[in-house]
Amino acid sequence: MRVLLAGATGAIGTPLIQRLVAYHHEVIGITRLLTNARRLEAFGAKPLVADVLDREGLLKAVSGLQADAVINECTALTRPPLRFSDMDRTNELRTTGTANLVAAAQAVGAKRFLTQSIIYGYGYGDHGDRPLTEDAPFALPAEGPLEPIMDALRETEALASETAGLEGVALRYGLFYGSDPGTKRMIDAVRKHRFPVIKGGGGELSLIHLDDAAAATVAALEKGPAGSAYNIVDGVPVTWGDFLDEMASLIDAKRPMRVPGPVLKMAAPYGHLSMTTSMRVSNDKARRELGWTPAVVDYKQGLRLIATE
């Protein structure tokens, strides 16, 4: 397929381009910056300079192009968001950006449309021990500072799955980690003893190594039925405390400091909510329908791979 990839220079962009090219797909990577063009070419993609938030400019940039599929991997999360306002740009990319990419998909004649979503759409808080499948309520209306976050997740999935003429698939990723700048910044913060953990270790989170996320995305592109959603996680939940302690051990750093919940909530209200959210997310559907199995079986293996790079 010829694939138009938005978010081509983001965390998942590089491994996804490499995986798509390895599976003989042609990739046109969208970037806002001309300086990223050579980087995309080096990984086998044809660069297209455009801003997905500029509808007129985007449609002008894709004029005359043809593609079979569009993949939306756009976020603005270069580091863990600490305040609710840190999500504003990503919310805009999930709403306005997705709408503009749908228009671009229609302009280039694409039939397939994949959009990035996230497991936090199942709701913040403690979900207990029950496994969350794709049948669980997702992106329910919320109030207060969570309202735009949930609205954005609901809208990006709806635009993908409910636009006439598009075969839409939503990818509900776990938290990314791997050989990307964001993970490197996290490691640096742990090394400098600047990444605190809430007392008690926080809730259980579901992770996905970026290489496995890329593999699952290609499988969804090729096999995912229209209107489907998939949880893309490694299936081995871990608390924030255990994850960051393991990271510290592998880089010979001090164990991350523990801070009281009220202190973390005051300094980083969104970070506190994320760190106290606990969920066990099932990847059974992706395994069954896409024939995908994570190569990185858990966070310990994944962190060891990063530490040896």
ZAFIFI-802116 format. One line per 4 residues: number of its first residue (from 1); for each residue z, x, y of N, C-alpha, C. Coordinates in steps of 0.02 Angstrom, whole numbers, padded with zeros to 5 digits, m for minus. Atoms other than C-alpha are relative to their C-alpha. Last residue first. Example, Ala and Ser with C-alpha at 12.3 -4.5 7.8 and 13.67 -1.06 7.14 Angstrom:
2	m00003:m00042:m00059:00357:00684:m00053:00037:m00039:00055 | 00000:00045:m00059:00390:00615:m00225:00000:00045:00060 $
***
This chain:
309	00064:m00009:m00035:01171:01092:00018:00005:00056:00052 | 00036:m00058:00025:01319:01114:m00099:m00066:00012:00035 | m00038:m00061:m00012:01437:01000:m00003:m00036:00062:m00023 | 00003:m00017:m00071:01308:00860:00004:00034:00067:00013 $
305	00069:m00017:m00016:01286:00857:m00185:m00007:00022:00072 | 00012:m00067:00027:01474:00862:m00211:m00071:00023:00015 | m00030:m00049:m00045:01492:00715:m00092:m00009:00071:m00025 | 00039:m00003:m00062:01369:00611:m00193:00027:00052:00048 $
301	00063:m00036:00013:01451:00652:m00359:m00039:00009:00064 | m00019:m00069:00016:01622:00602:m00292:m00063:00042:m00015 | m00009:m00040:m00060:01551:00448:m00204:00018:00073:m00015 | m00057:00017:m00040:01484:00372:m00364:00008:00049:00057 $
297	m00039:00053:00031:01337:00363:m00484:00061:m00021:00040 | m00066:m00024:m00020:01209:00455:m00381:00050:m00053:m00021 | m00005:m00066:00031:01049:00413:m00476:00067:00033:00015 | m00018:m00057:m00043:01072:00230:m00431:00004:00065:m00040 $
293	m00066:m00022:00017:00978:00115:m00551:00018:00059:00045 | m00027:m00056:m00038:00827:00013:m00502:00071:00015:m00024 | 00002:m00056:00046:00727:m00099:m00619:00027:00064:00032 | 00041:m00054:m00027:00697:m00214:m00471:m00007:00059:m00048 $
289	00065:00023:m00024:00755:m00378:m00546:m00046:00057:00023 | 00035:00044:00046:00899:m00322:m00656:m00071:m00015:00023 | 00013:m00034:00063:00964:m00171:m00562:m00045:m00043:m00045 | 00050:m00052:m00013:00944:m00257:m00395:m00017:00038:m00063 $
285	00065:00032:m00012:01033:m00412:m00461:m00054:00052:00013 | 00031:00022:00062:01176:m00313:m00537:m00070:m00029:00011 | 00071:m00018:m00004:01218:m00220:m00376:m00039:m00024:m00061 | 00038:m00009:00062:01387:m00304:m00355:m00072:00019:00014 $
281	00068:00028:m00003:01493:m00280:m00199:m00038:00018:m00064 | 00031:m00029:00060:01682:m00256:m00207:m00069:m00034:m00007 | 00046:00041:00040:01748:m00290:m00033:m00027:00040:m00059 | 00001:m00022:00069:01888:m00233:00082:m00045:m00046:m00041 $
277	00040:00045:00042:01886:m00240:00271:m00004:00028:m00070 | m00046:00044:00036:02029:m00138:00346:m00038:m00053:m00041 | m00041:m00039:00047:01917:00008:00395:00049:m00043:m00039 | 00042:m00026:00055:01784:m00105:00471:00043:00035:m00052 $
273	00022:00057:00040:01911:m00202:00575:m00042:00023:m00060 | m00057:00026:00037:01995:m00042:00633:m00021:m00058:m00045 | m00015:m00046:00054:01828:00035:00680:00058:m00023:m00042 | 00050:00014:00053:01785:m00121:00780:00011:00047:m00060 $
269	m00008:00067:00030:01949:m00110:00876:m00051:m00016:m00054 | 00066:00014:00029:01946:00079:00902:00000:m00067:m00034 | 00048:m00052:m00018:02089:00144:01010:m00071:m00017:m00022 | 00003:m00007:m00072:02197:m00013:01007:m00054:00050:00021 $
265	00030:00060:m00027:02158:m00054:00826:m00007:00004:00076 | 00072:m00002:00012:02191:00125:00772:m00034:m00061:00032 | 00026:m00055:m00040:02364:00124:00853:m00076:00003:m00007 | 00004:00020:m00071:02404:m00049:00784:m00028:00055:00045 $
261	00052:00048:m00015:02357:00007:00607:m00005:m00019:00073 | m00019:00071:00007:02470:00158:00605:m00057:m00046:00020 | m00025:00029:m00062:02382:00327:00587:00019:m00073:m00012 | m00010:00072:00006:02353:00438:00436:00030:m00026:00065 $
257	m00063:00029:m00022:02284:00613:00466:00001:m00076:m00011 | 00002:00038:m00063:02135:00672:00365:00068:m00032:00016 | 00004:00071:00014:02182:00797:00228:00001:m00038:00066 | m00063:00036:00007:02154:00971:00295:m00014:m00073:m00016 $
253	m00030:00022:m00063:01985:01051:00265:00067:m00035:m00015 | m00060:m00040:m00012:01921:01153:00118:00031:m00016:00068 | 00017:m00047:m00054:01747:01073:00127:00061:00042:00020 | 00061:m00037:00016:01762:00989:m00043:m00020:00050:00054 $
249	m00013:m00047:00054:01943:00937:m00015:m00061:00044:m00013 | m00040:m00055:m00027:01905:00858:00154:00012:00053:m00054 | 00043:m00040:m00045:01765:00753:00079:00038:00061:00026 | 00046:m00037:00043:01878:00696:m00062:m00046:00044:00041 $
245	m00040:m00053:00032:02012:00647:00064:m00044:00043:m00045 | m00007:m00054:m00048:01879:00554:00164:00045:00056:m00026 | 00065:m00028:m00017:01826:00448:00017:00008:00061:00046 | 00023:m00041:00056:02002:00420:m00049:m00067:00034:00015 $
241	m00044:m00056:00009:02065:00362:00121:m00023:00046:m00056 | 00014:m00050:m00051:01916:00253:00158:00042:00063:m00011 | m00034:00009:m00065:01946:00163:m00005:m00022:00054:00048 | m00049:m00052:m00013:01816:00171:m00142:00033:m00015:00067 $
237	m00036:00004:m00064:01701:00042:m00223:00053:00055:00006 | m00066:m00030:00012:01589:00100:m00367:00038:m00001:00066 | m00039:00040:00047:01433:m00011:m00375:00068:00028:m00015 | m00005:m00037:00063:01314:00116:m00297:00044:m00036:m00052 $
233	m00062:m00038:00001:01260:m00010:m00167:00004:00038:m00065 | 00019:m00069:00019:01096:m00097:m00122:00062:00044:00009 | m00053:m00047:m00017:01138:m00282:m00125:m00019:00069:m00025 | m00028:m00045:00051:00973:m00374:m00133:00057:00041:00029 $
229	m00047:m00047:m00032:00901:m00523:m00042:00031:00041:m00055 | m00057:m00030:00036:00748:m00620:m00101:00044:00041:00047 | m00061:00037:m00012:00636:m00736:m00001:00062:00028:m00033 | m00008:00026:m00067:00475:m00669:m00074:00064:m00040:00006 $
225	00032:00064:m00015:00499:m00583:m00241:00013:m00022:00072 | m00045:00053:m00023:00549:m00399:m00242:m00037:m00064:00016 | m00018:00050:00050:00435:m00291:m00351:00039:m00060:00026 | 00049:00010:00053:00338:m00162:m00249:00015:m00061:m00045 $
221	00067:00008:m00029:00432:m00165:m00085:m00050:m00019:m00054 | 00002:00067:m00030:00597:m00194:m00174:m00068:m00014:00030 | 00001:00048:00055:00568:m00041:m00285:m00005:m00072:00027 | 00068:m00002:00028:00523:00061:m00131:m00006:m00049:m00057 $
217	00045:00031:m00049:00684:00005:m00047:m00071:m00001:m00026 | m00007:00073:00006:00788:00043:m00202:m00048:m00035:00047 | 00030:00020:00064:00722:00222:m00205:00003:m00076:m00009 | 00073:m00006:m00006:00760:00245:m00020:m00035:m00023:m00064 $
213	00021:00054:m00043:00938:00180:m00041:m00076:00000:00008 | 00001:00061:00041:00959:00297:m00189:m00021:m00061:00041 | 00056:m00008:00047:00909:00447:m00082:m00006:m00062:m00045 | 00063:00015:m00033:01022:00385:00058:m00060:00007:m00047 $
209	00030:m00064:m00020:01176:00379:m00053:m00070:m00015:00026 | 00064:m00014:00032:01247:00204:m00055:m00026:00066:00027 | 00043:m00052:m00028:01427:00156:m00020:m00068:00000:m00034 | 00054:m00014:00048:01538:00005:m00050:m00051:00045:00034 $
205	00067:00006:m00026:01702:00001:00044:m00050:00016:m00055 | 00052:m00028:00043:01877:m00033:m00018:m00068:m00013:00032 | 00030:00042:00051:02003:m00065:00120:m00051:00038:m00042 | 00051:00048:m00019:02111:00058:00216:m00028:m00039:m00059 $
201	00066:m00018:00023:02199:00214:00155:m00056:m00048:00017 | 00015:00039:00059:02377:00149:00165:m00069:00013:m00027 | m00052:m00008:00051:02398:00210:00343:m00013:m00048:m00059 | m00055:00046:m00008:02231:00199:00434:00051:00010:m00056 $
197	00002:00056:00047:02125:00354:00419:00060:m00044:00012 | m00061:00027:00029:02093:00479:00558:m00014:m00058:m00048 | 00021:00064:00030:01930:00574:00584:00061:m00030:m00034 | 00011:00050:m00052:01966:00717:00706:m00025:m00067:m00027 $
193	m00059:00043:00003:02040:00848:00588:m00003:m00054:00055 | m00040:m00013:m00060:01907:00975:00640:00061:m00045:00005 | m00017:m00072:m00002:01835:00979:00464:00045:00016:00059 | m00052:m00010:00051:01843:00789:00455:00022:00073:00001 $
189	m00061:00031:m00025:01746:00776:00619:00058:00009:m00048 | m00025:m00043:m00054:01617:00901:00557:00065:m00027:00028 | m00029:m00059:00032:01596:00803:00395:00031:00047:00053 | m00062:00021:00032:01570:00644:00495:00035:00059:m00032 $
185	m00049:00009:m00054:01442:00730:00606:00067:m00022:m00028 | m00019:m00067:m00023:01350:00792:00452:00051:m00004:00056 | m00048:m00026:00049:01351:00615:00381:00024:00070:00021 | m00061:00039:m00003:01271:00550:00540:00053:00024:m00048 $
181	m00044:m00023:m00055:01144:00692:00548:00066:m00038:00004 | 00023:00027:m00064:01074:00648:00376:00048:00023:00054 | 00022:m00058:m00039:01084:00730:00205:m00028:m00022:00068 | 00048:m00045:00032:01184:00590:00125:m00016:00059:00045 $
177	m00022:m00069:m00007:01288:00439:00173:m00050:00044:m00037 | 00042:m00058:00015:01243:00259:00206:00041:00065:00003 | m00003:m00050:m00053:01368:00116:00200:m00038:00063:m00022 | m00067:m00024:m00011:01310:m00019:00080:m00001:00052:00056 $
173	m00023:m00067:00019:01139:m00092:00105:00076:00006:00006 | m00069:m00002:m00023:01094:m00275:00107:00032:00065:m00024 | m00035:m00053:00036:00905:m00262:00091:00070:00007:00030 | m00055:m00030:m00038:00818:m00422:00143:00038:00049:m00044 $
169	m00054:m00023:00043:00646:m00467:00071:00053:00032:00045 | m00056:m00037:m00028:00510:m00567:00158:00054:00017:m00051 | m00042:m00005:00059:00340:m00615:00089:00060:00043:00020 | m00032:m00064:00016:00259:m00664:00253:00042:m00007:m00063 $
165	00050:m00051:00013:00132:m00804:00280:00029:00068:m00017 | 00057:00021:00041:00253:m00923:00362:m00049:00058:m00008 | 00063:m00001:m00038:00406:m00836:00432:m00058:m00015:m00046 | 00022:00067:m00019:00563:m00894:00339:m00064:m00001:00041 $
161	00011:00046:00057:00613:m00742:00237:m00031:m00067:00019 | 00037:m00029:00056:00595:m00600:00361:m00019:m00052:m00052 | 00067:m00017:m00023:00642:m00696:00517:m00041:00028:m00057 | 00039:00062:m00006:00790:m00773:00425:m00072:00014:00022 $
157	00019:00023:00067:00855:m00603:00369:m00043:m00063:00003 | 00048:m00047:00029:00847:m00531:00545:m00021:m00022:m00070 | 00067:00006:m00028:00924:m00688:00618:m00050:00048:m00032 | 00031:00063:00024:01075:m00698:00503:m00072:m00005:00025 $
153	00014:m00007:00072:01116:m00515:00533:m00034:m00063:m00028 | 00055:m00048:00008:01099:m00536:00721:m00018:00009:m00073 | 00062:00033:m00021:01206:m00693:00726:m00060:00045:m00012 | 00021:00045:00054:01339:m00604:00625:m00064:m00037:00018 $
149	00014:m00040:00059:01350:m00461:00749:m00026:m00043:m00057 | 00068:m00030:m00004:01332:m00573:00901:m00018:00042:m00060 | 00054:00049:m00004:01481:m00682:00845:m00069:00033:00005 | 00040:m00002:00061:01597:m00541:00790:m00062:m00046:00004 $
145	00044:m00058:00000:01661:m00514:00968:m00042:00007:m00063 | m00025:m00061:m00032:01730:m00691:00978:m00049:00057:m00007 | m00020:00008:m00069:01679:m00823:00852:00023:00067:00028 | m00066:m00028:m00017:01583:m00817:00690:00015:m00012:00074 $
141	m00015:m00002:m00071:01439:m00911:00610:00071:00024:00013 | m00023:00064:m00025:01416:m00863:00427:00016:00005:00075 | 00010:00006:m00072:01318:m00705:00397:00018:m00069:00025 | 00019:m00060:m00037:01313:m00724:00208:m00012:m00017:00073 $
137	00020:00016:m00069:01395:m00847:00090:m00011:00064:00040 | m00057:00012:m00044:01400:m00773:m00087:m00024:m00018:00070 | m00010:00072:m00007:01243:m00794:m00194:00060:m00017:00046 | 00044:00025:m00053:01193:m00613:m00164:00006:m00075:00009 $
133	00070:00000:00017:01342:m00560:m00267:m00040:m00029:00058 | 00043:00038:m00045:01516:m00511:m00211:m00073:00007:m00022 | 00061:m00034:m00019:01630:m00455:m00352:m00043:m00046:00044 | 00059:00034:00027:01803:m00535:m00349:m00064:00037:00023 $
129	00032:m00036:00055:01942:m00409:m00321:m00064:m00033:m00025 | m00034:m00003:00064:02001:m00467:m00150:m00041:00037:m00053 | 00033:00045:00047:01882:m00512:m00009:00032:00003:m00069 | m00014:m00019:00070:01994:m00436:00124:m00029:m00051:m00047 $
125	m00064:00022:00027:01923:m00451:00299:00007:00022:m00072 | m00052:m00050:m00007:01752:m00443:00379:00066:m00029:m00024 | m00059:00016:m00039:01618:m00558:00314:00051:00056:00001 | m00042:00044:00042:01480:m00557:00185:00066:m00017:00034 $
121	00019:00070:m00012:01369:m00488:00325:00039:m00049:m00044 | m00051:00031:m00043:01467:m00327:00309:m00018:m00072:00018 | m00048:00039:00038:01351:m00291:00162:00055:m00030:00043 | m00059:m00040:00019:01212:m00235:00276:00051:m00045:m00032 $
117	m00060:00039:m00012:01035:m00288:00322:00059:00042:m00024 | m00065:m00030:00014:00874:m00189:00338:00056:m00049:00019 | m00043:m00013:m00057:00714:m00291:00335:00068:00027:m00023 | m00067:m00017:00021:00567:m00292:00216:00043:00014:00061 $
113	m00044:m00018:m00056:00406:m00382:00260:00069:00011:m00027 | m00068:m00016:00020:00257:m00401:00142:00041:00021:00061 | m00028:00056:00037:00097:m00491:00190:00072:00011:m00020 | m00048:m00015:00054:00034:m00374:00325:00025:m00064:m00033 $
109	00019:00034:00062:m00121:m00425:00424:00046:00014:m00059 | 00033:m00049:00044:m00098:m00297:00563:m00019:m00030:m00067 | 00058:m00031:m00034:m00063:m00429:00697:m00038:00048:m00046 | 00054:00050:m00002:00049:m00533:00583:m00063:00030:00031 $
105	00022:00011:00069:00155:m00381:00544:m00058:m00050:m00002 | 00043:m00057:00017:00162:m00339:00730:m00026:m00007:m00071 | 00063:00009:m00036:00227:m00514:00768:m00048:00056:m00016 | 00034:00055:00035:00358:m00491:00631:m00067:m00014:00034 $
101	00032:m00029:00059:00398:m00323:00710:m00034:m00053:m00043 | 00060:m00036:m00022:00429:m00407:00877:m00036:00032:m00059 | 00050:00049:m00022:00546:m00534:00798:m00064:00035:00021 | 00029:00030:00059:00638:m00393:00707:m00054:m00051:00018 $
97	00040:m00049:00035:00663:m00296:00868:m00034:m00029:m00061 | 00063:m00010:m00036:00721:m00448:00966:m00046:00048:m00037 | 00026:00064:m00025:00852:m00493:00836:m00068:00009:00033 | 00003:00047:00055:00902:m00345:00727:m00027:m00068:00021 $
93	00053:m00021:00046:00858:m00219:00861:m00008:m00049:m00057 | 00064:00013:m00032:00963:m00314:00986:m00059:00019:m00044 | 00010:00073:00001:01111:m00317:00868:m00067:m00018:00031 | 00021:00018:00067:01089:m00129:00844:m00011:m00075:m00006 $
89	00070:m00023:00007:01096:m00102:01032:m00027:m00018:m00070 | 00046:00039:m00041:01253:m00207:01049:m00073:00018:m00011 | 00048:00036:00042:01348:m00133:00901:m00054:m00035:00041 | 00042:m00050:00032:01441:m00001:01003:m00053:m00032:m00044 $
85	00058:m00013:m00042:01503:m00146:01110:m00046:00053:m00029 | 00051:00052:00014:01616:m00197:00966:m00062:00012:00042 | m00012:00061:m00040:01707:m00032:00981:m00055:m00050:m00014 | m00073:00007:m00009:01719:00112:00856:00018:m00064:00037 $
81	m00018:00039:m00060:01542:00119:00786:00075:m00011:00003 | m00037:00061:00016:01521:00260:00659:00020:m00038:00063 | m00067:m00019:00020:01390:00382:00726:00039:m00065:m00014 | 00001:m00072:00011:01202:00374:00757:00068:00028:m00020 $
77	m00065:m00022:00023:01204:00186:00733:m00002:00074:m00017 | m00018:m00050:m00052:01058:00123:00836:00068:00029:m00016 | m00068:00008:m00026:00974:00026:00696:00010:00051:00055 | m00024:m00017:m00067:00794:m00001:00641:00075:m00015:00009 $
73	m00062:m00038:00013:00744:00004:00457:00033:00020:00067 | m00042:m00005:m00060:00610:m00132:00468:00065:00035:m00019 | m00071:m00011:00018:00479:m00110:00333:00038:00013:00064 | m00041:m00027:m00054:00306:m00185:00365:00071:00006:m00026 $
69	m00071:00015:m00003:00180:m00212:00226:00031:00031:00062 | m00018:00049:00052:m00005:m00217:00187:00072:m00023:00006 | m00053:m00022:00046:m00065:m00131:00344:00015:m00056:m00048 | m00011:00045:00056:m00215:m00138:00460:00054:00029:m00044 $
65	m00026:m00026:00063:m00227:m00059:00631:00002:m00055:m00053 | 00052:m00032:00039:m00342:m00117:00771:00023:00029:m00066 | 00065:00033:m00006:m00200:m00155:00891:m00053:00040:m00038 | 00025:00015:00067:m00040:m00077:00824:m00069:m00033:00001 $
61	00002:m00060:00042:00002:00012:00988:m00030:m00014:m00069 | 00055:m00041:m00024:m00044:m00139:01096:m00009:00062:m00045 | 00061:00033:00022:00068:m00250:00991:m00062:00039:00023 | 00006:m00006:00072:00210:m00127:01014:m00065:m00031:m00025 $
57	00018:m00068:00017:00184:m00112:01201:m00010:00010:m00074 | 00068:m00011:m00023:00183:m00300:01225:m00024:00070:m00018 | 00048:00038:00040:00337:m00324:01117:m00073:00014:00020 | 00053:00014:m00050:00439:m00184:01194:m00057:m00035:m00037 $
53	m00029:00049:m00046:00596:m00185:01084:m00048:m00019:00056 | 00001:00067:00031:00499:m00103:00942:00031:m00053:00045 | m00069:00024:m00003:00462:00046:01056:00001:m00071:m00028 | m00011:00067:m00027:00298:00132:01012:00074:m00016:m00001 $
49	m00051:m00001:m00053:00226:00301:00961:00004:m00070:00032 | 00022:00050:m00048:00136:00287:00794:00055:m00006:00053 | m00045:00026:m00052:00153:00438:00680:m00034:m00052:00045 | 00040:00000:m00061:00053:00457:00517:00044:m00030:00056 $
45	00014:00063:m00033:00177:00497:00380:m00046:00010:00060 | 00055:00036:00031:00180:00642:00256:m00017:m00067:00032 | m00023:00036:00059:00348:00721:00289:m00053:m00045:m00030 | m00023:m00049:00049:00278:00852:00408:00023:m00033:m00065 $
41	00058:m00029:00034:00181:00716:00499:00021:00048:m00055 | 00026:00051:00046:00342:00625:00538:m00060:00026:m00039 | m00048:00008:00055:00419:00783:00610:m00024:m00051:m00050 | 00011:m00054:00048:00262:00817:00709:00048:m00004:m00059 $
37	00063:00008:00036:00272:00646:00791:m00010:00055:m00053 | m00013:00010:00072:00456:00656:00836:m00063:m00002:m00041 | m00025:m00062:00028:00421:00734:01008:00016:m00007:m00075 | 00057:m00041:00021:00314:00582:01051:00023:00064:m00034 $
33	00007:m00065:m00034:00473:00480:01055:m00060:00039:m00028 | 00002:00009:m00073:00488:00295:01018:m00020:00063:00036 | m00051:m00038:m00036:00440:00319:00836:m00006:m00013:00074 | m00009:00016:m00071:00346:00207:00715:00056:00043:00028 $
29	m00069:00001:m00024:00294:00286:00550:00005:m00012:00074 | 00007:m00007:m00073:00128:00241:00471:00070:m00008:00028 | m00053:00018:m00047:00148:00273:00285:m00022:00013:00072 | 00017:m00030:m00064:00017:00271:00147:00049:m00025:00053 $
25	00008:00046:m00055:00090:00232:m00024:m00018:00040:00063 | 00070:00010:m00021:00058:00347:m00170:m00010:m00057:00049 | 00025:00056:00039:00230:00336:m00251:m00068:m00024:00024 | m00001:m00020:00070:00273:00510:m00188:m00027:m00055:m00046 $
21	00058:m00044:00010:00219:00453:m00014:m00004:00022:m00073 | 00061:00040:m00004:00341:00307:m00021:m00062:00043:m00013 | 00004:00040:00061:00483:00419:m00083:m00064:m00042:00001 | 00014:m00045:00057:00455:00550:00052:m00009:m00040:m00064 $
17	00069:m00024:m00006:00444:00417:00187:m00019:00042:m00060 | 00043:00056:00015:00604:00337:00123:m00073:00019:00006 | 00006:00009:00073:00697:00503:00115:m00045:m00058:m00019 | 00029:m00058:00034:00650:00538:00298:m00003:m00009:m00076 $
13	00071:m00010:m00011:00678:00363:00369:m00030:00057:m00040 | 00036:00011:00062:00847:00323:00291:m00074:00018:00005 | m00034:m00031:00058:00950:00400:00429:m00040:m00007:m00064 | m00071:00014:00009:00828:00357:00568:00027:00030:m00064 $
9	m00038:m00062:m00011:00661:00441:00606:00075:m00012:m00004 | 00025:m00054:00042:00552:00305:00528:00039:00065:00009 | m00061:m00036:00017:00653:00163:00603:m00015:00062:m00042 | m00039:m00005:m00062:00499:00055:00592:00069:00029:m00017 $
5	m00072:m00010:00006:00385:00088:00443:00032:00009:00068 | m00022:m00014:m00069:00209:00017:00437:00076:00002:m00001 | m00064:00026:m00023:00157:00029:00254:00013:00022:00072 | m00008:m00031:m00066:m00017:00047:00182:00060:m00033:00032 $
1	00000:00042:m00060:00000:00000:00000:00000:00044:00062 $
***
